[in-house]
Every structure is written in C-alpha cells, then in structure tokens.
Amino acid sequence: MATPKDDTMEFTAANESITARELAELGGRKLVYIRTVVARDVMDDITDEYGDVEFDIEDGATLYSVHSASGERIALVGDRELAFAAARQHEMNPVSVH
C-alpha cells in the first residue's frame, strides 16, 4: 500500500474511515506488513542499474514483501517464515496482509 503525499486516501471498515496517515501511525514504527508477491511483479526492484537480475529468481517465484506501516517496501524475502523471523529479530511486529 502506498501512502499518497497529500494523505487524502481513506480506508473504510465497519462504517468508519481512516486516513493513510492514521493507518500508518496505528502500529507505530514497529508494525510491518508482509504480503505475497510474484517475482515478475517486482523485477525492477531486484535488478541493478544495468537491468541485470542480481539474484537467480524465476519469473513466477513467490516472494514475500515486507512493508513499513506507511507502505514503503523495506525488504523482499524468499521465505515467509524467514520474513517474519527477520522482522522480529529487528524488534518489529509483523502481520500478514492478503
């Protein structure tokens, strides 16, 4: 989830709305979101400045993207359990997002 610069995005749940900023602040800096992504969808993020793939990853491989509460991607991991363990090791509270 990307946070718009003007914080006009709203999320609605149970007839209540919350701005992107409020959502980001909900878990503080320690809350991180982990979601499944397909490698082909994030290839630009795993290539070097010459467009070469830095890792040997198949296009259809499943990766796990770790995002800060504000929506910024902070890591791509090849294993779900490792993504959660790494977040906890850095004193963060990981939650799964579908």
MARLUM-903773 format. One record per residue: x, y, z of N, C-alpha, C, O in turn. Coordinates in Angstrom, 1 decimal, m for minus. Atoms other than C-alpha are relative to their C-alpha. Last residue first. Layout:
<robas>
ROBA   n_east   n_north     n_up   ca_east   ca_north    ca_up   c_east   c_north     c_up   o_east   o_north     o_up
ROBA        X         Y        Z         X          Y        Z        X         Y        Z        X         Y        Z
...
</robas>
This chain:
<robas>
ROBA   n_east   n_north     n_up   ca_east   ca_north    ca_up   c_east   c_north     c_up   o_east   o_north     o_up
ROBA      0.4       0.8      1.2      m3.6      m10.6      1.7     m0.5       0.9     m1.1     m0.8       0.4     m2.1
ROBA      1.0      m0.8      0.8      m1.7       m8.9      4.5     m0.2      m0.8     m1.2      0.7      m1.3     m1.9
ROBA      0.2       0.4      1.4       0.2      m10.8      7.2     m1.1       0.8     m0.6     m2.1       1.1      0.0
ROBA      1.3       0.5      0.3       1.4       m9.1     10.3     m0.2      m0.3     m1.4      0.5       0.3     m2.3
ROBA      0.5       0.3      1.3       4.9       m8.5     11.6     m1.4      m0.5      0.0     m1.8      m1.2      0.9
ROBA      1.1       0.9     m0.2       5.8       m6.8     14.9     m0.6      m0.2     m1.4     m1.4       0.6     m1.9
ROBA      1.2      m0.4      0.7       9.3       m5.3     14.6     m1.1      m1.0      0.3     m0.9      m2.2      0.5
ROBA      0.9      m0.5     m1.0      12.2       m5.8     17.0     m1.2       0.7     m0.6     m1.7       1.7     m0.1
ROBA     m0.2      m1.4      0.0      14.7       m6.3     14.2     m1.0       0.8      0.9     m1.2       1.9      0.7
ROBA     m1.4      m0.2     m0.4      14.8      m10.0     15.0      0.3       1.5      0.1      1.2       1.9      0.8
ROBA     m0.1       0.1     m1.4      11.0      m10.0     14.8      1.4       0.3      0.6      1.6       0.9      1.6
ROBA      0.7      m1.1     m0.6      11.1       m8.7     11.3      0.1       0.0      1.5      0.4       1.0      2.1
ROBA     m0.8      m1.2      0.2      13.7      m11.2     10.3     m0.6       1.2      0.6      0.1       2.1      1.2
ROBA     m1.1       0.0     m1.0      11.7      m14.0     11.8      0.9       1.2     m0.1      1.3       1.7      0.9
ROBA      0.5      m0.2     m1.3       8.5      m13.0      9.9      1.2       0.0      1.1      1.2       0.9      1.9
ROBA      0.5      m1.4      0.0      10.3      m12.7      6.6     m0.5       0.3      1.4     m0.1       1.4      1.9
ROBA     m1.2      m0.8     m0.1      12.2      m16.0      7.3     m0.4       1.5      0.0      0.2       2.2      0.8
ROBA     m0.5       0.1     m1.4       8.9      m17.8      7.9      1.2       0.9      0.2      1.3       1.5      1.3
ROBA      0.9      m0.7     m0.9       7.6      m16.5      4.6      0.4       0.0      1.4      0.4       1.0      2.1
ROBA      0.7       1.0     m0.8      10.6      m17.5      2.5     m0.9       0.7      1.0     m0.4       1.7      1.7
ROBA      0.4       1.2      0.8      12.2      m15.7     m0.5     m0.8      m1.0      0.8     m1.3      m2.0      0.3
ROBA     m0.6       1.2     m0.6      12.4      m12.3      1.2     m0.6      m1.2     m0.8     m1.7      m1.1     m1.2
ROBA      0.6       1.1      0.8      11.9       m8.8     m0.3      0.7      m1.3      0.5      2.0      m1.3      0.5
ROBA     m0.7       1.3      0.2      12.6       m6.0      2.2     m0.8      m0.9     m1.0     m2.0      m0.8     m1.0
ROBA     m1.3      m0.1     m0.7      11.7       m2.4      3.2      0.8      m1.3     m0.2      2.0      m1.4      0.1
ROBA     m0.6       1.3      0.0       8.8       m1.7      0.9      1.4       0.1      0.7      2.2       0.9      0.2
ROBA     m1.3       0.1      0.6       7.2        1.6      2.0      0.6      m1.4      0.1      0.6      m2.0      1.2
ROBA      0.2       0.6      1.3       3.5        1.3      2.9      1.3      m0.2     m0.8      1.4      m0.8     m1.8
ROBA      0.3      m1.0      1.0       3.5        3.7      5.8     m0.2      m0.5     m1.4     m0.5       0.2     m2.4
ROBA      1.4      m0.4     m0.2       3.3        0.9      8.3     m0.4       1.0     m1.0     m1.6       1.1     m1.3
ROBA      0.2      m0.8     m1.3       6.6       m0.4      6.9     m1.5       0.3      0.1     m2.3       0.1     m0.9
ROBA      0.3      m1.4      0.1       6.4       m3.1      4.2     m0.1       0.7      1.4     m0.6       0.1      2.3
ROBA      0.2      m0.5     m1.3       7.9       m6.6      3.9     m0.1       1.5     m0.1      0.7       2.2     m0.7
ROBA     m0.4      m1.4     m0.1       7.4       m8.3      0.6     m0.3       0.5      1.4     m1.4       0.4      1.8
ROBA      0.7      m0.6     m1.1       7.4      m12.1      0.5      0.5       1.5      0.2      1.7       1.7      0.5
ROBA     m0.9      m0.7     m0.9       8.5      m13.8     m2.7     m1.0       0.6      1.1     m2.2       0.7      0.9
ROBA      0.7      m0.7     m1.1       6.7      m16.4     m4.8      1.1       0.6      0.9      2.0      m0.1      1.4
ROBA     m0.3       0.3     m1.4       8.6      m17.4     m8.0     m0.8       0.8      1.0     m1.1       2.0      0.7
ROBA      1.2       0.3     m0.7       6.9      m16.9    m11.3      0.2      m0.4      1.4     m0.8      m0.8      2.1
ROBA      1.0      m1.0      0.1       9.7      m15.0    m13.0     m1.2      m0.3      0.9     m1.8       0.6      1.5
ROBA      1.0       0.2      1.1      12.3      m17.4    m11.7     m1.1       1.0      0.0     m1.5       1.5      1.1
ROBA      1.4       0.2     m0.5      14.9      m15.9     m9.3     m0.8      m0.2     m1.3     m0.7       0.5     m2.2
ROBA      0.6       1.0      1.0      18.7      m16.1     m9.8     m1.4      m0.4      0.5     m1.5      m1.3      1.3
ROBA      0.2       1.3     m0.6      19.7      m12.9     m8.0     m0.6      m0.9     m1.0     m1.3      m0.5     m1.9
ROBA     m1.1       0.2     m1.0      21.1       m9.5     m9.1     m0.1      m1.4      0.6      0.9      m1.9      1.2
ROBA      0.6       0.6     m1.2      18.9       m9.5    m12.3      1.2      m0.3      1.0      2.2      m1.0      0.6
ROBA     m0.3       1.5     m0.2      20.6       m7.3    m14.8     m0.6      m0.4      1.3     m0.5       0.3      2.3
ROBA      1.1       0.8      0.3      18.9       m4.0    m15.7      0.2      m1.5      0.2     m0.6      m2.3     m0.2
ROBA     m0.1       0.4      1.4      22.1       m2.0    m15.8     m1.2      m0.9     m0.5     m1.2      m1.3     m1.6
ROBA      0.2      m1.2      0.9      21.4       m0.1    m12.6      0.1      m0.3     m1.5     m0.3       0.5     m2.3
ROBA     m0.9      m1.0     m0.3      20.9       m3.5    m10.7     m0.2       1.2     m1.0     m1.2       1.1     m1.8
ROBA     m1.0      m0.1      1.0      17.8       m5.6    m10.7      1.0       1.2      0.3      0.6       2.1      1.1
ROBA     m1.0       0.9     m0.2      15.7       m6.7     m7.8      1.1       0.0     m1.1      1.8      m1.0     m1.3
ROBA     m0.6      m0.2     m1.3      13.3       m3.8     m7.6      1.2      m0.9      0.3      1.9      m0.7      1.3
ROBA     m0.7      m1.3      0.1      12.5       m3.7    m11.3      0.8       0.2      1.4      1.8       0.9      1.4
ROBA     m1.3       0.1      0.6      11.7       m7.4    m11.0      0.8       1.3     m0.1      2.1       1.2      0.0
ROBA     m0.9      m0.8     m0.7       8.9       m6.8     m8.5      1.4       0.0     m0.6      2.4       0.4      0.0
ROBA      0.6      m1.3     m0.3       5.9       m8.0    m10.4      1.0       0.9      0.7      0.7       2.1      0.8
ROBA      0.1      m0.8      1.2       7.9      m10.8    m12.1     m0.6       1.4      0.3     m0.3       2.3     m0.4
ROBA     m1.3      m0.6      0.4       8.9      m12.1     m8.7     m0.2       0.9     m1.2      0.4       2.0     m1.2
ROBA     m0.6       0.8      1.0       5.2      m12.7     m7.6      1.3       0.7     m0.5      1.3       1.9     m0.7
ROBA     m0.1      m0.6      1.4       4.2      m11.1     m4.4      0.7      m1.0     m0.9      1.3      m2.0     m0.5
ROBA     m0.6       0.8      1.1       3.0      m12.4     m1.0      0.0       0.8     m1.3     m0.9       1.5     m1.6
ROBA      1.0       0.5      0.9       2.4       m9.9      1.8      0.8      m0.8     m1.1      2.0      m0.6     m1.4
ROBA     m0.7       1.0      0.9       4.2       m9.0      5.0     m1.1      m0.5     m1.0     m2.1      m1.0     m0.5
ROBA      1.0       0.8      0.7       3.1       m5.8      6.9      0.8      m0.9     m1.0      1.7      m0.5     m1.7
ROBA     m0.3       0.2      1.4       5.3       m4.2      9.5     m1.0      m1.0     m0.6     m1.5      m1.9      0.1
ROBA      0.9       0.9      0.7       4.4       m2.7     12.9      0.5      m0.1     m1.5      0.6       1.0     m2.1
ROBA     m0.3       1.4     m0.2       7.3       m1.3     14.9     m0.9      m1.0     m0.7     m0.5      m2.2     m0.8
ROBA     m1.1       0.4      0.8       7.2        2.2     13.7      0.3      m1.4      0.1      1.1      m2.0     m0.8
ROBA     m1.3      m0.7     m0.3       3.8        2.9     15.2      1.1      m0.5     m1.0      0.8      m1.2     m2.0
ROBA     m1.0       1.0     m0.6       1.1        0.3     14.7      1.3       0.6      0.4      2.2      m0.1      0.9
ROBA      0.7       1.0     m0.8      m1.7        2.8     14.1      0.9      m0.9      0.7      0.8      m1.2      1.9
ROBA     m0.3      m0.3     m1.4       0.5        5.6     12.8     m0.6      m1.0      0.9     m0.2      m1.1      2.1
ROBA     m1.5       0.2     m0.2       0.5        4.2      9.3      0.4       0.2      1.4      1.3      m0.5      1.9
ROBA     m0.3       1.4      0.1      m3.3        3.8      9.4      1.5      m0.2      0.2      1.9      m1.2      0.9
ROBA      0.4       0.6     m1.2      m3.7        7.4     10.7      0.3      m1.5      0.0      0.6      m2.1      1.0
ROBA     m0.9      m0.5     m1.1      m1.6        8.7      7.8     m0.4      m0.7      1.4      0.5      m1.2      2.1
ROBA     m1.2       0.7      0.2      m3.5        6.7      5.2      1.0       0.3      1.2      1.7      m0.6      1.7
ROBA     m0.9      m0.5      1.1      m6.7        8.2      6.5      1.2      m0.9      0.0      1.5      m1.7      0.9
ROBA     m1.3      m0.3     m0.6      m9.3        6.1      8.5      0.9       0.5     m1.2      1.0      m0.1     m2.2
ROBA     m1.1      m0.2      1.0     m12.9        5.7      7.7      1.2       0.4      0.8      1.1       1.0      1.9
ROBA     m0.9      m1.0     m0.5     m15.6        4.1      9.9      1.1       0.2     m1.0      1.6      m0.8     m1.6
ROBA      0.6      m1.3      0.0     m18.6        2.1      8.7      0.8       1.2      0.6      0.3       2.2      0.9
ROBA      1.1       0.0     m1.0     m17.1       m1.2      9.8     m0.6       1.4      0.1     m0.8       2.0      1.2
ROBA      0.2       1.3     m0.6     m14.0       m0.6      7.6     m1.1       0.2      1.1     m1.0       1.2      1.9
ROBA      1.3       0.2     m0.8     m13.3        2.2      5.3     m0.1      m1.4      0.5      0.0      m2.3     m0.3
ROBA      0.3       1.4      0.0      m9.8        3.2      4.1     m1.3       0.0      0.9     m1.4       0.6      1.9
ROBA      0.7       0.5     m1.2      m9.1        6.8      3.1     m0.3      m1.5     m0.1     m0.6      m1.9     m1.2
ROBA      0.5       1.3      0.1      m6.6        8.3      0.7     m0.7      m0.4      1.3     m0.1      m0.1      2.4
ROBA      1.4       0.0      0.3      m6.3       12.0      1.0     m0.6      m1.3     m0.1     m1.8      m1.5     m0.1
ROBA      0.8       0.8     m1.0      m3.0       11.9      2.8     m1.5       0.1     m0.2     m2.2       0.1      0.7
ROBA      1.0      m0.9     m0.6      m1.5       14.6      0.5     m0.9      m0.6      1.0     m1.8       0.0      1.5
ROBA     m0.7      m1.1     m0.7       1.7       12.6     m0.3     m1.0       1.0      0.7     m0.6       1.6      1.6
ROBA      0.0      m1.2      0.8      m0.3        9.4     m1.0      0.6       1.2      0.7      0.5       1.3      2.0
ROBA      0.7      m1.1     m0.6       0.7        6.4      1.0      0.1       1.2     m0.9      1.2       1.6     m1.2
ROBA     m0.8      m1.2      0.1       1.5        3.3     m1.0     m0.8       1.1      0.7     m2.0       1.2      0.5
ROBA      0.8      m1.2      0.0       0.0        0.0      0.0      0.9       1.2      0.0      1.8       1.4      0.9
</robas>
